[in-house]
Amino acid sequence: MNASHFDIDVGGRLRELRIRHGLSQRALAKRAGVSNATVSMVEANRMSPSVSGLRQILSGIPFSLSEFFAEARPPAEQVVFRAAELKEIGGGKISYRQVGSNLEGRSLQMLHERYKPGAVSGKAMLSHQGEEAGLIIRGRMVLEVDGARYELAAGDAYFFDSRKPHAFRNVGEEDLELVSACTPPSF
């Protein structure tokens, strides 16, 4: 049995269970009918036990194989993000509320954006690797991409290569609200 095959730390998991049940390595080994060295090497991940070997060690706790691996599963990936769970990464005249707080290893970033009247995405044009798209929910925006200017209103959308210099500006009298996505995450 290979720990990486199950994508868990078998040794660390065994150590955590043993300690949780108030057993020393020696006591667990005696109860399971294995050597103290076996328990020690499995916990240090210097030895990967066979299925039957792990079952025998777990009998000293007692704990079944299915319980051992069921409890070791990582928490389920979050699929739904309620409005209150969106992470604010902006501030001031522009609000960027990101879907998901940790985008490490992700290839997509999705934002709920709000621009106050007159707000602009920055003094300098933006440019970054990837692609960008968005849908205007309400308000009016001027989008500049690679020297071309476009005015968009509620219901309009955009999609462009974000390596091209670009900027966003709220040109309306009310808040501009849009949902955008970019790959890879840019901030």
C-alpha positions, -999 to +999 in steps of 0.1 A: +000+000+000+015+033-010+006+064+009+006+086-022-017+061-039-044+070-014-032+107-015-030+108+023-002+106+049-008+071+062+019+075+088+007+108+101-029+095+101-019+064+121+000+086+146-029+110+150-053+080+156-030+063+181-025+095+201-062+103+200-069+069+216-042+075+243-018+047+231+020+047+229+036+031+199+046+002+222+010-003+235-005-002+200+021-027+187+014-051+216-024-048+212-021-054+174+004-082+176+031-064+156+066-052+165+071-017+179+096-011+150+067-018+125+045+009+141+074+033+143+084+029+107+048+031+094+042+064+114+075+078+100+064+068+065+096+048+062+075+017+055+043+014+036+022-015+051+002-039+029-036-037+033-036-067+056-007-052+076-025-019+081-057-037+090-037-057+117-022-025+131-056-008+132-071-038+150-052-026+181-071+007+182-097-008+171-104+010+138-115-003+105-098+004+071-129+021+058-130+044+089-092+051+085-096+063+049-130+079+052-119+102+080-087+110+061-105+126+031-098+163+026-127+186+031-150+188+001-143+215-024-165+245-020-189+247-049-214+274-039-204+309-026-231+329-009-230+367-013-215+372+021-187+348+013-173+368-017-139+382-008-134+419-012-100+426-028-106+462-039-114+493-020-122+529-025-142+538-056-140+503-070-152+471-053-139+438-065-157+409-048-139+377-057-155+342-059-133+321-037-108+333-012-078+312-023-071+309-061-039+290-057-038+263-084-069+278-101-069+289-138-099+312-135-107+343-115-143+356-113-153+390-098-184+409-090-172+445-097-188+479-087-174+512-099-186+545-084-195+573-109-162+585-125-141+556-112-114+543-135-095+510-132-062+528-127-039+557-139-020+533-161-034+509-187-036+473-175-019+444-192-015+409-181-012+373-194-045+356-204-080+365-214-107+386-198-145+387-202-173+405-185-211+412-186-225+446-176-254+443-151-262+480-147-247+513-155-225+526-184-188+518-190-162+529-214-138+500-221-105+509-239-086+480-254-054+485-274-063+521-283-099+514-293-128+527-271-161+510-266-192+522-247-211+494-230-245+494-211-265+469-191-267+436-210-235+442-231-205+421-227-168+421-236-141+394-243-105+402-252-068+391-249-057+408-217-021+412-229-034+442-249-034+474-228-069+480-214-088+502-189-124+504-175-142+537-166-177+543-152-191+571-174-226+570-159-243+589-131-250+557-112-228+528-100-215+505-127-220+469-118-205+439-138-194+404-135-160+395-150-137+366-154-101+363-163-076+336-169-053+331-152-062+350-120-045+384-123-047+398-087 
